[in-house]
Amino acid sequence: MNQNKVLSLVGLATKAGKTVSGEFSTEKAVKTGTASLVIVSAEASDNTKKKFQNMCTFYEVPIYFYGTKDELGTAMGKEFRASLAVLDAGLSAAIKKQLSNAN
C-alpha cells in the first residue's frame, strides 16, 4: 500500500514539473542545490548507487534506494528510470514520510 503512495507522489511531482530524472539531470539538480530528495532504483548498479550516495552525502541531500527502474519510470510516465530528483520541498517531505513508513 505504501509503495503505491510513494509512486503516486512521484507521479504527482512529475505532473507538477517538480522532478528531473536520469543520471545527468539528477546529478545537476543535486550539485546546483535544487534537489530536495533523490530516489535511486534499488536495481541500479552498485557503481551508480555509490556515486549518488557519495554526492548526496556531500551536498546534504536525502537519498533513498527504492523500487525497480520500471516502477520509477512508470510513475513518471516515462520508460525505466534509475534515478530521479524531487525539486519541491513539500512533495519531498510527503515522499520521505511514506518511504520511512515503508521501511
C-alpha positions in Angstrom: 0.0 0.0 0.0 2.8 2.5 0.9 4.6 1.6 -2.2 1.7 2.9 -4.4 1.6 6.1 -2.3 5.3 6.7 -2.9 5.0 6.1 -6.6 1.8 8.2 -6.9 3.5 11.1 -5.1 6.4 10.8 -7.6 3.8 10.9 -10.4 2.2 13.9 -8.9 5.5 15.7 -8.5 6.3 14.9 -12.2 2.9 16.3 -13.4 3.7 19.4 -11.4 7.0 19.7 -13.2 8.9 19.2 -9.9 11.1 16.3 -10.8 14.1 15.6 -13.0 15.2 12.1 -14.0 18.2 10.4 -15.5 21.7 10.4 -14.2 22.9 13.7 -15.6 19.7 15.7 -14.7 19.7 14.2 -11.2 23.4 15.0 -10.7 22.9 18.6 -11.9 19.9 19.1 -9.6 21.9 17.9 -6.6 25.0 20.0 -7.5 23.0 23.2 -8.1 21.1 22.8 -4.9 17.7 22.4 -6.5 17.1 18.8 -5.5 15.4 18.3 -2.1 15.2 14.5 -2.4 16.9 11.9 -4.6 15.5 8.4 -5.3 17.7 5.8 -6.9 16.3 2.5 -8.1 17.1 -0.5 -5.9 18.1 -2.2 -9.2 20.7 0.4 -10.1 24.2 -0.8 -10.4 26.5 -0.6 -7.3 28.6 2.0 -9.1 25.5 4.3 -9.6 24.3 3.8 -6.0 27.8 4.6 -4.7 28.1 7.7 -6.9 24.8 9.1 -5.8 25.3 8.1 -2.2 28.6 10.0 -2.0 27.2 13.0 -3.9 24.1 13.3 -1.8 26.1 12.9 1.4 28.5 15.7 0.3 25.7 18.1 -0.8 23.5 17.0 2.2 20.5 15.8 0.1 18.4 12.9 1.4 18.7 9.8 -0.7 16.6 6.7 -0.9 17.1 3.4 -2.7 13.6 2.4 -3.7 11.6 0.4 -6.3 12.6 -1.0 -9.6 13.7 1.0 -12.6 10.4 0.1 -14.3 8.3 1.3 -11.4 10.0 4.6 -11.1 9.8 5.1 -14.9 6.1 4.2 -15.0 5.3 6.6 -12.1 6.9 9.4 -14.1 5.1 8.4 -17.3 8.4 7.5 -19.0 10.5 4.5 -19.7 12.6 3.0 -17.0 14.5 5.4 -14.7 17.4 4.5 -12.5 17.5 7.9 -10.7 15.3 10.9 -10.1 15.3 14.1 -8.0 12.3 15.8 -6.5 12.7 19.6 -6.6 9.8 20.6 -4.4 10.3 20.6 -0.6 6.7 19.9 0.3 6.4 17.0 -2.1 9.8 15.7 -0.9 8.6 15.8 2.7 5.5 13.8 1.8 7.5 11.2 -0.1 10.1 10.9 2.7 7.3 10.3 5.2 5.9 7.4 3.0 9.4 6.0 2.5 10.2 6.0 6.2 6.8 4.2 6.8 7.7 1.6 4.1 10.9 0.6 5.9 
